[in-house]
Every structure is written in structure tokens, then in C-alpha cells.
Amino acid sequence: MIKFVPLELVLPLRSKMLRDGADVNECIFPTDHVEGVFHLAYYVDETEFATVATFFPKEIEGKATRGYQLRGMATDTPFFGKGYGAALLKYATDYIKTAKAEYIWCNARTSAVDFYKKQGFEIVSDEFEIAGVGPHYIMILNLI
């Protein structure tokens, strides 16, 4: 089951999977409080969730049409490869389409590129480094 959740619920998994266990307060993004932001979690039962992600309205550089950026997507280790991340992205895609957005984009870790490609995202940049995090590509999923 996928739910809209408050920021506080996504931070522990962000910390564990994306920031090497950093204090959760260090895992808050400046965009976590922008207008239109929403956080999703895929629950495997009533209390435990497998995957989280954050989405907010933001155009990719060079594109004038309405877009959303995906940040902080993380799946807990026991749930890798079970389809929870794909299901969460599908849910978000359907929701974002209702906001009349034309695409979703992200800075994808190089290690996650294959996952995003399977979801229909395309690489639109050269590889680049995010300090303290590692190599990434900009990827985009066109919705129309």
C-alpha cells in the first residue's frame, strides 16, 4: 500500500540508504518544504515500509514545460528487487500527471541507472559527481 507521508517518516530510510547513517537532520533537503512537495512510502504491512521518495514541482534546466523532480528515493535492503520501488514510481507518475506535468526528472546515482531505465527514464547528461554522495546522471521520464 502506498501512502502520502510526512517528511519525518522518510528521513530514517534516507539516512540509512542514501547518507551512510547520517543524523536524520542532515538528511533534510532544502526542497522538502517547497510548495507542492509530497513524500510517498510503500508499506509492506501496517507499520513497515520498504521504499520512500520525495517529489516536488521543478523544471529541469533548459525545459520550459512543467516538471517534477524526484529526490531521496530509497528502498530498504530486505526489499530490493521486489517491485516496491517500481510500484511507488508508477503511483507517483499517475498522481503527477493529474498536476499537468509533462515529465519527472532526477539526479540518479550511477548505481541506480538500470532501475530508472527499466521504469522508462532516459539519461540526458554526462556523468557528474555530487560531493559526498558520488557519481550521478540526470535522467528524465516523459509523461506525454
Backbone as a chain_set.jsonl record, in Angstrom:
{"seq": "MIKFVPLELVLPLRSKMLRDGADVNECIFPTDHVEGVFHLAYYVDETEFATVATFFPKEIEGKATRGYQLRGMATDTPFFGKGYGAALLKYATDYIKTAKAEYIWCNARTSAVDFYKKQGFEIVSDEFEIAGVGPHYIMILNLI", "coords": {"N": [[0.848, -1.174, 0.0], [0.581, 2.185, -0.855], [1.294, 5.326, 0.519], [0.763, 8.815, 1.15], [3.034, 10.553, 3.095], [4.356, 12.197, 6.064], [7.333, 14.239, 6.099], [9.047, 13.463, 8.22], [8.805, 10.706, 8.394], [10.138, 9.678, 6.157], [12.789, 10.286, 6.504], [14.492, 8.531, 8.194], [14.968, 6.248, 6.51], [16.106, 7.458, 4.287], [18.456, 8.359, 5.511], [19.675, 5.89, 6.267], [19.972, 4.487, 3.772], [20.9, 6.296, 1.846], [22.674, 8.137, 2.928], [24.652, 6.983, 4.494], [23.923, 6.441, 7.2], [23.8, 8.926, 8.436], [22.956, 11.572, 10.753], [19.486, 12.144, 11.028], [18.626, 14.749, 10.739], [20.498, 15.832, 9.07], [19.741, 14.885, 6.689], [17.705, 16.232, 5.57], [16.403, 17.89, 2.831], [16.724, 21.056, 1.136], [14.519, 21.407, -0.471], [12.474, 20.001, 0.704], [10.39, 21.316, 1.83], [9.128, 22.926, 0.005], [6.492, 24.533, -1.863], [4.005, 22.352, -2.975], [5.417, 19.99, -2.662], [5.602, 16.454, -2.08], [5.715, 13.461, -0.149], [6.198, 10.006, -0.411], [5.497, 6.66, 0.692], [5.978, 3.172, 0.427], [4.216, 0.81, 1.926], [4.722, -2.332, 3.391], [3.319, -3.678, 5.249], [1.113, -2.893, 7.981], [2.775, -1.188, 9.492], [5.436, -1.208, 8.609], [7.589, 0.045, 6.112], [8.887, -0.22, 2.76], [9.987, 1.335, 0.717], [10.749, 4.746, -0.013], [10.137, 8.064, -1.272], [10.547, 11.396, -2.563], [8.853, 14.077, -4.127], [8.636, 17.035, -6.072], [7.481, 20.124, -7.556], [9.474, 21.201, -10.155], [11.264, 22.535, -12.757], [13.414, 21.123, -15.181], [16.625, 22.25, -16.091], [16.691, 24.175, -19.018], [14.292, 23.309, -20.051], [11.093, 24.369, -20.621], [8.578, 23.512, -19.931], [6.167, 22.182, -17.539], [7.487, 20.359, -14.847], [8.419, 17.728, -12.537], [10.639, 17.076, -9.878], [12.281, 14.205, -8.705], [13.5, 13.129, -5.64], [15.622, 11.639, -3.173], [14.889, 8.903, -3.251], [14.611, 5.746, -1.872], [15.121, 2.333, -1.085], [14.731, -0.091, 1.35], [17.154, -2.524, 2.264], [16.237, -5.34, 2.669], [14.144, -5.421, 0.881], [14.899, -5.089, -1.731], [14.56, -5.485, -5.248], [11.94, -6.453, -5.299], [9.923, -5.085, -6.508], [8.736, -2.928, -5.26], [9.769, -0.292, -5.402], [9.354, 0.297, -8.114], [6.553, 0.191, -8.187], [5.912, 2.306, -6.479], [6.945, 4.462, -7.976], [5.262, 4.311, -10.225], [2.796, 4.936, -9.066], [3.331, 7.568, -8.213], [3.814, 8.74, -10.699], [1.288, 8.578, -11.959], [-0.137, 10.254, -10.226], [1.243, 12.694, -10.526], [0.749, 13.244, -13.198], [-1.856, 14.181, -13.03], [-1.424, 16.709, -12.148], [-0.798, 18.029, -14.35], [1.814, 17.921, -15.255], [4.619, 17.427, -17.426], [6.805, 15.811, -17.324], [9.028, 13.829, -15.251], [11.982, 14.168, -13.429], [15.318, 13.33, -12.337], [18.321, 13.307, -10.35], [20.121, 10.729, -10.79], [21.752, 8.21, -9.019], [24.657, 6.612, -10.207], [24.712, 3.895, -9.713], [22.011, 3.301, -9.686], [20.988, 3.641, -12.195], [20.179, 1.582, -14.03], [17.82, 0.638, -12.812], [16.155, 2.927, -13.046], [16.085, 3.176, -15.835], [14.61, 0.87, -16.485], [12.157, 1.74, -15.659], [11.469, 3.514, -17.546], [12.846, 5.909, -17.701], [15.233, 8.152, -19.183], [18.684, 8.777, -19.8], [20.013, 12.033, -19.715], [22.292, 13.51, -19.486], [25.852, 13.92, -19.077], [27.888, 11.858, -16.943], [28.21, 13.009, -13.595], [29.615, 14.314, -10.553], [28.338, 14.367, -7.291], [29.224, 16.03, -4.523], [30.371, 14.239, -1.752], [28.442, 12.319, -2.074], [28.5, 10.908, -4.536], [28.857, 9.54, -7.954], [26.566, 10.582, -10.527], [23.79, 10.744, -12.874], [21.704, 12.878, -14.826], [18.395, 12.082, -15.267], [15.391, 11.514, -17.128], [11.855, 11.135, -17.271], [9.488, 11.147, -19.59], [6.164, 12.185, -19.614], [4.192, 12.651, -21.419]], "CA": [[0.0, 0.0, 0.0], [1.36, 3.414, -0.964], [0.662, 6.419, 1.254], [1.412, 10.109, 1.337], [3.513, 10.551, 4.467], [5.103, 13.402, 6.423], [8.779, 14.188, 5.918], [9.706, 12.766, 9.329], [8.799, 9.259, 8.172], [11.072, 9.268, 5.107], [14.173, 10.604, 6.865], [15.334, 7.41, 8.636], [15.394, 5.407, 5.386], [17.069, 8.292, 3.55], [19.716, 8.309, 6.254], [20.249, 4.547, 6.193], [20.306, 4.002, 2.437], [21.492, 7.302, 0.969], [23.644, 9.005, 3.597], [25.514, 6.183, 5.38], [23.524, 6.518, 8.594], [23.954, 10.282, 8.981], [21.871, 12.08, 11.581], [18.354, 12.409, 10.152], [18.541, 16.196, 10.478], [21.398, 16.12, 7.954], [19.133, 14.28, 5.502], [16.628, 17.106, 5.105], [16.763, 18.659, 1.64], [16.081, 22.381, 1.107], [13.265, 21.308, -1.219], [11.496, 19.2, 1.438], [9.302, 22.155, 2.329], [8.637, 23.823, -1.038], [5.085, 24.367, -2.192], [3.728, 21.26, -3.9], [6.198, 18.79, -2.363], [4.94, 15.359, -1.389], [6.552, 12.322, 0.21], [5.464, 8.748, -0.503], [6.099, 5.445, 1.249], [5.329, 1.911, 0.087], [4.104, -0.006, 3.129], [4.584, -3.77, 3.172], [2.271, -4.055, 6.193], [0.54, -1.713, 8.633], [3.753, -0.28, 10.107], [6.758, -1.252, 7.979], [7.613, 0.403, 4.701], [10.029, -0.718, 2.006], [10.524, 2.338, -0.194], [10.28, 6.118, 0.146], [10.599, 9.018, -2.286], [10.022, 12.757, -2.462], [8.611, 14.701, -5.424], [8.228, 18.433, -5.964], [7.492, 20.804, -8.842], [10.712, 21.885, -10.524], [11.616, 22.315, -14.148], [14.802, 20.805, -15.463], [17.266, 23.345, -16.823], [16.551, 24.113, -20.467], [12.959, 22.84, -20.444], [10.148, 25.371, -20.135], [7.31, 22.9, -19.547], [6.038, 21.818, -16.123], [8.082, 19.091, -14.459], [8.613, 17.405, -11.116], [11.892, 16.403, -9.573], [12.285, 13.102, -7.746], [14.702, 13.113, -4.801], [15.613, 10.829, -1.961], [14.251, 7.591, -3.369], [15.405, 4.723, -1.193], [14.473, 1.074, -0.736], [15.478, -0.799, 2.385], [17.856, -3.691, 1.735], [15.475, -6.595, 2.554], [13.073, -5.309, -0.112], [15.458, -4.901, -3.073], [14.153, -6.393, -6.311], [10.593, -6.992, -5.107], [8.962, -4.289, -7.264], [8.14, -1.846, -4.473], [10.204, 0.983, -5.957], [8.645, 0.479, -9.387], [5.148, 0.475, -7.88], [5.855, 3.666, -5.94], [7.127, 5.383, -9.1], [4.038, 4.279, -11.036], [1.796, 5.69, -8.304], [3.717, 8.979, -8.293], [3.629, 9.166, -12.087], [-0.143, 8.792, -12.161], [-0.518, 11.432, -9.441], [1.868, 13.874, -11.132], [0.027, 13.523, -14.442], [-3.044, 14.982, -12.709], [-0.95, 18.084, -11.938], [-0.493, 18.534, -15.699], [3.257, 17.936, -15.507], [4.973, 16.708, -18.648], [7.932, 14.908, -17.096], [9.666, 13.69, -13.942], [13.416, 14.027, -13.616], [16.074, 13.09, -11.112], [19.762, 13.077, -10.372], [20.174, 9.305, -10.449], [23.051, 7.616, -8.723], [25.099, 5.72, -11.272], [24.324, 2.534, -9.33], [20.564, 3.133, -9.835], [20.605, 3.947, -13.577], [19.44, 0.472, -14.635], [16.474, 0.66, -12.243], [15.387, 4.007, -13.663], [15.863, 2.825, -17.243], [13.506, -0.1, -16.529], [10.913, 2.479, -15.407], [11.228, 4.379, -18.689], [13.674, 7.116, -17.659], [16.355, 8.215, -20.119], [19.818, 9.62, -19.392], [20.088, 13.26, -20.514], [23.506, 14.25, -19.133], [27.06, 13.154, -18.814], [28.041, 11.545, -15.53], [28.781, 14.084, -12.786], [29.829, 13.963, -9.147], [27.741, 15.167, -6.22], [30.194, 15.952, -3.427], [29.976, 13.469, -0.579], [27.395, 11.349, -2.39], [29.013, 10.032, -5.573], [28.546, 9.829, -9.359], [25.15, 10.647, -10.904], [23.341, 11.193, -14.191], [20.361, 13.414, -14.871], [17.509, 11.2, -16.025], [14.056, 12.093, -17.3], [10.744, 10.292, -17.701], [8.477, 11.966, -20.25], [4.826, 11.7, -19.277], [3.266, 12.834, -22.548]], "C": [[0.899, 1.244, 0.0], [0.588, 4.534, -0.289], [1.477, 7.694, 1.116], [1.785, 10.178, 2.806], [4.227, 11.868, 4.772], [6.612, 13.168, 6.257], [9.461, 13.337, 6.984], [9.758, 11.255, 9.124], [9.785, 8.817, 7.1], [12.528, 9.43, 5.524], [15.006, 9.419, 7.354], [15.824, 6.518, 7.488], [16.34, 6.174, 4.464], [18.442, 8.208, 4.194], [20.412, 6.97, 6.05], [20.777, 4.21, 4.8], [21.062, 5.012, 1.569], [22.6, 8.132, 1.606], [24.465, 8.274, 4.661], [25.198, 6.359, 6.861], [23.701, 7.88, 9.24], [22.755, 10.63, 9.853], [20.716, 12.481, 10.656], [18.205, 13.894, 9.831], [19.461, 16.618, 9.337], [20.842, 15.581, 6.64], [17.934, 15.072, 4.988], [17.147, 17.91, 3.919], [16.105, 20.031, 1.711], [14.711, 22.343, 0.427], [12.185, 20.506, -0.486], [10.297, 19.999, 1.923], [8.767, 23.116, 1.281], [7.157, 23.55, -1.304], [4.931, 23.25, -3.226], [4.502, 19.984, -3.637], [5.3, 17.714, -1.76], [5.912, 14.201, -1.227], [5.672, 11.075, 0.179], [6.237, 7.627, 0.175], [5.282, 4.247, 0.79], [5.38, 1.032, 1.337], [3.938, -1.476, 2.752], [3.59, -4.383, 4.148], [1.81, -2.776, 6.885], [1.576, -0.72, 9.155], [5.096, -0.201, 9.383], [6.679, -0.848, 6.516], [8.932, 0.022, 4.074], [10.747, 0.388, 1.255], [9.924, 3.698, 0.127], [10.803, 6.963, -1.013], [9.895, 10.35, -2.068], [9.925, 13.346, -3.863], [8.191, 16.145, -5.198], [8.307, 19.094, -7.336], [8.826, 21.518, -9.063], [11.044, 21.523, -11.967], [13.097, 21.969, -14.247], [15.377, 21.953, -16.299], [17.124, 23.133, -18.329], [15.199, 23.636, -20.962], [11.93, 23.781, -19.814], [8.829, 24.779, -19.649], [7.351, 22.424, -18.097], [6.618, 20.427, -15.849], [8.117, 18.927, -12.954], [9.971, 16.748, -10.965], [11.638, 15.33, -8.516], [13.586, 13.188, -6.968], [14.512, 12.108, -3.672], [14.896, 9.501, -2.076], [15.174, 6.547, -2.761], [14.538, 3.511, -0.894], [15.352, 0.371, 0.281], [15.979, -2.135, 1.841], [17.01, -4.965, 1.644], [14.437, -6.595, 1.428], [13.579, -5.055, -1.528], [14.877, -5.937, -4.031], [12.759, -6.96, -6.195], [9.513, -6.16, -5.811], [8.344, -3.127, -6.508], [8.518, -0.467, -5.005], [9.483, 1.292, -7.26], [7.184, 0.842, -9.14], [4.989, 1.894, -7.336], [6.016, 4.693, -7.06], [5.888, 5.436, -9.984], [2.945, 5.1, -10.365], [2.075, 7.189, -8.41], [3.488, 9.529, -9.694], [2.157, 9.461, -12.366], [-0.614, 10.048, -11.438], [0.008, 12.707, -10.096], [1.207, 14.227, -12.467], [-1.213, 14.377, -14.179], [-2.688, 16.437, -12.439], [-0.532, 18.728, -13.252], [1.005, 18.701, -15.945], [3.548, 17.079, -16.73], [6.115, 15.72, -18.451], [8.305, 14.875, -15.618], [11.146, 13.528, -14.221], [14.098, 13.816, -12.27], [17.566, 13.12, -11.396], [19.943, 11.65, -9.871], [21.596, 8.878, -10.139], [23.403, 6.656, -9.857], [24.664, 4.282, -10.975], [22.833, 2.254, -9.526], [20.083, 3.345, -11.268], [19.783, 2.822, -14.196], [18.005, 0.408, -14.112], [15.621, 1.717, -12.941], [15.127, 3.74, -15.146], [14.699, 1.842, -17.38], [12.155, 0.569, -16.313], [10.606, 3.47, -16.526], [12.006, 5.68, -18.7], [14.8, 7.001, -18.695], [17.434, 9.123, -19.546], [19.875, 10.83, -20.313], [21.305, 14.111, -20.152], [24.699, 13.313, -19.147], [27.082, 12.818, -17.327], [28.683, 12.726, -14.824], [28.823, 13.638, -11.333], [29.054, 14.91, -8.241], [28.632, 14.945, -5.005], [29.618, 15.2, -2.232], [28.941, 12.393, -0.848], [27.855, 10.375, -3.473], [28.56, 10.419, -6.967], [27.048, 9.689, -9.66], [24.998, 10.963, -12.383], [21.997, 11.894, -14.002], [19.562, 12.491, -15.769], [16.117, 11.812, -16.065], [13.075, 11.025, -17.765], [9.689, 11.218, -18.295], [7.104, 11.343, -20.024], [3.829, 11.876, -20.404], [3.976, 12.507, -23.845]], "O": [[1.857, 1.328, 0.768], [-0.617, 4.681, -0.492], [2.701, 7.666, 0.985], [0.957, 9.896, 3.672], [4.652, 12.574, 3.858], [7.084, 12.031, 6.276], [10.366, 12.565, 6.667], [10.665, 10.595, 9.63], [10.234, 7.671, 7.13], [13.409, 8.781, 4.959], [16.163, 9.31, 6.949], [16.974, 6.081, 7.497], [17.277, 5.591, 3.918], [19.453, 8.013, 3.521], [21.593, 6.92, 5.704], [21.892, 3.708, 4.658], [21.787, 4.619, 0.655], [23.383, 8.765, 0.897], [24.921, 8.891, 5.624], [26.11, 6.419, 7.686], [23.747, 7.981, 10.466], [21.677, 10.054, 9.707], [20.947, 13.092, 9.612], [17.709, 14.251, 8.762], [19.232, 17.65, 8.706], [21.431, 15.81, 5.583], [17.233, 14.629, 4.078], [18.205, 18.535, 3.997], [15.027, 20.16, 2.291], [13.844, 23.164, 0.728], [11.082, 20.35, -1.011], [9.304, 19.428, 2.374], [8.024, 24.037, 1.62], [6.646, 22.472, -1.004], [5.646, 23.216, -4.228], [4.276, 18.983, -4.316], [4.36, 18.015, -1.025], [6.805, 13.991, -2.048], [4.547, 11.084, 0.679], [7.467, 7.641, 0.225], [4.052, 4.293, 0.765], [6.445, 0.572, 1.747], [3.117, -1.82, 1.901], [3.074, -5.476, 3.911], [2.101, -1.681, 6.405], [1.286, 0.473, 9.251], [5.818, 0.784, 9.536], [5.824, -1.327, 5.771], [9.962, -0.053, 4.745], [11.974, 0.385, 1.163], [8.753, 3.803, 0.491], [11.795, 6.611, -1.652], [8.816, 10.426, -1.48], [10.812, 13.137, -4.69], [7.473, 16.446, -4.244], [9.1, 18.682, -8.183], [9.245, 22.338, -8.246], [11.095, 20.349, -12.335], [13.919, 22.472, -13.481], [14.675, 22.546, -17.118], [17.402, 22.05, -18.845], [14.975, 23.565, -22.17], [11.914, 23.958, -18.596], [8.039, 25.48, -19.016], [8.42, 22.28, -17.505], [6.285, 19.453, -16.525], [7.874, 19.869, -12.2], [10.397, 15.966, -11.814], [10.881, 15.531, -7.566], [14.659, 13.306, -7.56], [13.391, 11.781, -3.28], [14.344, 9.016, -1.089], [16.358, 6.473, -3.09], [13.378, 3.638, -0.504], [16.564, 0.252, 0.098], [15.298, -2.789, 1.051], [17.059, -5.631, 0.61], [13.913, -7.648, 1.065], [12.779, -4.829, -2.436], [14.72, -7.107, -3.682], [12.419, -7.882, -6.937], [8.328, -6.484, -5.727], [7.509, -2.41, -7.059], [7.675, 0.429, -5.055], [9.051, 2.423, -7.483], [6.64, 1.714, -9.818], [4.044, 2.598, -7.691], [5.297, 5.692, -7.089], [5.507, 6.513, -10.444], [2.249, 5.871, -11.025], [1.168, 7.981, -8.664], [3.021, 10.656, -9.855], [1.831, 10.494, -12.951], [-1.404, 10.82, -11.982], [-0.72, 13.694, -10.202], [1.123, 15.403, -12.818], [-1.581, 15.206, -15.011], [-3.557, 17.308, -12.495], [0.018, 19.829, -13.27], [1.414, 19.533, -16.755], [2.822, 16.132, -17.031], [6.366, 14.882, -19.317], [7.948, 15.765, -14.846], [11.526, 12.821, -15.155], [13.528, 14.088, -11.212], [18.005, 12.976, -12.537], [19.921, 11.399, -8.666], [22.524, 9.15, -10.901], [22.531, 5.973, -10.394], [24.292, 3.542, -11.885], [22.425, 1.093, -9.532], [18.885, 3.24, -11.532], [18.769, 3.099, -14.836], [17.077, 0.154, -14.88], [14.502, 1.437, -13.372], [14.049, 4.055, -15.65], [13.888, 1.971, -18.297], [11.124, 0.04, -16.729], [9.605, 4.185, -16.469], [11.846, 6.482, -19.62], [15.25, 5.906, -19.031], [17.134, 10.119, -18.887], [19.799, 10.694, -21.534], [21.349, 15.298, -20.474], [24.565, 12.092, -19.219], [26.364, 13.437, -16.542], [29.581, 13.372, -15.364], [28.14, 12.69, -10.943], [29.115, 16.127, -8.416], [28.778, 13.823, -4.521], [28.517, 15.494, -1.767], [28.595, 11.631, 0.055], [27.637, 9.169, -3.36], [27.96, 11.475, -7.165], [26.365, 8.812, -9.13], [25.941, 11.388, -13.05], [21.235, 11.533, -13.106], [19.981, 12.158, -16.878], [15.715, 12.535, -15.153], [13.418, 10.136, -18.545], [9.064, 11.992, -17.569], [6.906, 10.143, -20.215], [2.735, 11.314, -20.357], [3.376, 12.596, -24.916]]}, "num_chains": 1, "name": "protein.A"}
